[in-house]
């Protein structure tokens, strides 16, 4: 078990995702953010079913930074309720985990 996490967050477009990603990495709150275009989301919102093209961010961080990551996303995001899902990392290659650790210092 590690204290690393992957946080999922969707954005309305690549520009917004890149702005958030750059800020998180600059602040050492994320070691890396993968931006995956071409996500098509179907979801329930305010009593109806909606559909939207989105961009997904995979944010690599540690548990200690989770609240600050959420706060940073909220301050820069255009959505009223941004997606913020936390997945625990239970393992990985030692060299990659060491790089994550060094990048989050």
ZIUR-V166199 format. One record per residue. N is the residue number from 0. SS is DSSP state (alpha for helix, beta for strand, coil for the rest). BURIAL is b if it has 24 or more other C-alpha atoms within 12 Angstrom, else e. D_LAST is the distance of its C-alpha to the last C-alpha in whole Angstrom. Layout:
n=[N,N]
ss=[SS,SS]
burial=[BURIAL,BURIAL]
d_last=[D_LAST,D_LAST]
This chain:
n=[0,1,2,3,4,5,6,7,8,9,10,11,12,13,14,15,16,17,18,19,20,21,22,23,24,25,26,27,28,29,30,31,32,33,34,35,36,37,38,39,40,41,42,43,44,45,46,47,48,49,50,51,52,53,54,55,56,57,58,59,60,61,62,63,64,65,66,67,68,69,70,71,72,73,74,75,76,77,78,79,80,81,82,83,84,85,86,87,88,89,90,91,92,93,94,95,96,97,98,99,100,101,102,103,104]
ss=[coil,coil,coil,beta,beta,beta,beta,beta,beta,beta,beta,coil,coil,alpha,alpha,alpha,alpha,alpha,alpha,alpha,alpha,alpha,alpha,alpha,alpha,alpha,coil,coil,coil,coil,coil,beta,beta,beta,beta,beta,beta,beta,beta,beta,beta,beta,beta,beta,beta,coil,coil,beta,beta,beta,beta,beta,beta,beta,beta,beta,beta,beta,beta,beta,beta,beta,alpha,alpha,alpha,alpha,alpha,alpha,alpha,alpha,alpha,alpha,alpha,alpha,alpha,alpha,coil,coil,coil,coil,coil,coil,coil,coil,beta,beta,beta,beta,coil,coil,coil,coil,coil,alpha,alpha,alpha,alpha,alpha,alpha,alpha,alpha,alpha,alpha,coil,coil]
burial=[e,e,e,b,b,b,b,b,b,b,b,b,b,e,e,b,b,b,b,b,b,b,b,b,b,e,e,b,b,b,b,b,b,b,b,b,e,e,e,e,e,e,e,e,e,e,e,e,e,e,e,e,e,b,b,b,b,b,b,b,b,b,b,e,b,b,e,e,b,b,e,b,b,e,e,b,b,e,e,e,e,b,b,b,e,b,e,e,e,e,e,e,e,e,e,e,b,e,e,b,b,e,e,b,e]
d_last=[19,16,14,13,15,17,18,22,23,26,27,30,29,27,27,25,23,22,21,19,17,16,15,13,11,11,10,7,9,10,9,13,16,19,22,26,29,32,32,35,34,37,37,39,38,40,43,43,42,40,39,36,35,31,28,25,21,19,16,13,11,10,13,12,11,14,16,14,15,18,19,18,20,23,23,23,25,29,30,31,29,26,26,23,23,20,21,19,18,20,19,19,19,17,16,15,13,11,10,9,7,5,6,4,0]
